[in-house]
Structures are given as structure tokens and as C-alpha cells.
Amino acid sequence: MQKMAIFLPSLAGGGAERVMLHLGDGLAKRGIHVDLVVSHLSGEYVSEIPVTVYVIDLNKKRLSHSFFKFAIYLRKNQDSVVLTTLQYSNIFCLLVKKLFFLKNRIVIRESNAISKKFNGSEIRSKIYLYLIRWLYPSADKIIAVSKGIKEELHHFLKINHEKITVIPNPIKLPSNISLNNESSFHAWLKPGQPPVVLGVGRLVKQKDFSTLIKAFSLVVKSVECRLIILGEGPEMSLLKKLAFNLGIEGDVDFPGFNLDPFSYMKRAKVFVLSSLWEGFPNALIQALACGCPVVSTNCPYGPSEILAGGKYGKLVEVKDHNRMAKEIIETLQSKNSSVNNEKWFYKYNYQNILSQYQEVIFNEIAKNNHN
């Protein structure tokens, strides 16, 4: 039987963690033995763990403290291919293999713009970048979630094109997205309410929700509407203060993290991605798949690729809140701005993406090792 281990530090509520759970479930249903190895079994997605995978909890709150326990696990399971994501997890897995001379094949998934994330002058960023440059080339295979990420890995880290395969994230929507008018649902999304502009993501600098709030402050002067931003993060108080200073705090809500953003996407009139940079924004394709029109910054990397240069949604320059406001207003006033293209949807089809992962993890690596 083919065996693999999906490694994550925890099951915190990020897009990458959810994608890995979906991949593990899908590959397990294809007859592959899948271990979900976590440094610490905690986070918003614990309740989402599929019954098809075997959970290995290393029970260490800090990733670095999992070092020896993970090495012992790998030594006992040297026929397992490791699939990991997030830069610090990728570094961690590659370092464990190198220092303990392990034979496990390591496949890393890169989902973010490294040159943007680690471009600071602080020592922490420089150490991470050094480790990435040293360790990433030793991976057996790298999966880049967009063409832009692949090109960055090649030019910025000097990794051969042959080692990198582009596989986008899959669209996997729940079969029972809530459209009922239940009392527990957000009051602003009930029938008869003003249209809602929606943002989803961690409340961190990268997502640049401050630009979205500034844009919304202009939109609301022309169109009656409201703004909901789903997510948790360190910038919560800063963003609330900005909304207050702009005099729109009554029309902006921060409900926090939600396991079901899809119901919001189904009901919102426009989804806005305001990021400074991305790798492959899951929320963008999820919104499109839910039939929600989108406005997105043309940031590196992913949005232009997903939206076919603006064919399937509106693109604006990073930090341009005036243009963002204009496009949001046009989208709110448009009768039909959603995607209706089978070819676009198939590109992100769940089973199609699973087959690509299976090919890379169990066939391409085996061929490369044999050669």
C-alpha cells in the first residue's frame, strides 16, 4: 500500500491547512494510507479532520520542540512520502531529514511569495530566507500553487524548473451550503437588507484590509451597502479604529473566524481581495465558485492567473483604494458579474487536482529516484 504523511504544525484556521485536510481525505479515499502528523493537535480545523486519515499528535506546542519526535516517526515510516506546506513547516521537514539522514521523500507545497514575505531587514526574516535558500533545493519535489510562485522559486531561489510542478488549489465546496434564513445567521445577509461587500482572511498586513475599508468608505457614499470582514488576527483593533475614524463603524462588522465562509459568499453581492501579495488566494476561487462577483488587487501572485487577466473579475492595483471603490460600485450595480465557464471550473476541480497530486507524489518522484 502507498503511504504518505501530511505534516502541519497545527490545524489553525488558514487556507493552507484546509487544503491539506481536503487533499488527505481525497487521497485516502483512493486507497492511500494517510497519516496526518501535527506538532500540536489544536486550531479551528480540528473538528474538520476527516475520518479517513490517521492522526499522529506529537503533542508539542512549539514546532521546534517536535524535532526529535518527528524524526523518530519518520525513521519508523521511511516508506512514507511526506507532504508539507507553509515555509516554516517546509524548512522543518527538510531539516529533520537532512540532520537525521532519513530516506523519506519530501514534497513541499509553496503557497506564498517568499520574496515579499521575507524581505525585511530583521534578523528573523534573514534567517528564514537563508534556511529556505539552503534547504528548498533538497526537496524531492516542489508543488507551486501558481505559475507566478514557480517563476519566483526558479529566479529568486535558483531552483530548476524540472523540480517544480504547478498545481492550483482545488475548489471543494460543502454540499450543503446554508441558504436558509436561520436566526443564527448574520443579520446583514438576510433578505431585504442592503447589499454586502465581503472580505475573508487573516487580519494581517499581507491582506491589507485597511485599503478595503478606505475603499468602502467611498463606496458607501454612493451606494447603500455594508462591509463584513471574516477572520481573526493581530490587526483587528487597528482596522476597527480605522473604520471608526472614517465614520463607517456602523456599516462594518468583524464577526471573526468562521468555518463556513461559503454561506457568506453565496449571499454577498461582491467579494473583495485586497492583498499586497499572495501565492494562490483560496478565498478568491471559492467566492467565484459560489457565484459571487469579485474585485481583486492585481498582486503577486495568483489573482491575475485565476481571473484570466480580468476576464472573470475586476483587477485593481495594490493599495489603490480609489480604483477599488470604483470597481466595487460598478460590480454592485451590475446585474451579472459571476463566472459561468465550465473550462474555468474544471481547472480547479477537486478530483482533477487530486490526480495531479497523486501523480507527483507517487509517480514522478519514483521515476526521478529510479533514474
Buried (B, 14 or more C-beta within 10 A) or exposed (E): EBBBBBBBBBBBBBBBBBBBBBBBBBBBEEEBBBBBBBBBBBBBBEEBBBEBBEEBEBEBEEBEEBBEBBBEBBBEBEEBBBBBBBBBBBBBBBBBBEEBEBEBBBBBBBBBBBBBBBEEEEEEEEEBBEBBBBBBBEBBBBBBBBBBBBBBBBEBBEBEEEBBBBBBBBBBEEEEBBEEEEEEBBEBBEEEBBBBBBBBBBBBBBBBBBBBBBBBBBBBEEBEBBBBBBBBBEBBEEBBEBBEEBEBEEBBBBEEBBEBBBBBBBBBBBBBBBBBBBBBBBBBBBBBBBEBBBBBBBBBBBBBBBBEEEEBBBBBEBBBBEBBBBBBBBBBEEEEBBBEEEEBBEBBBBEBBBBBBBEBBBEBBEEEEEE
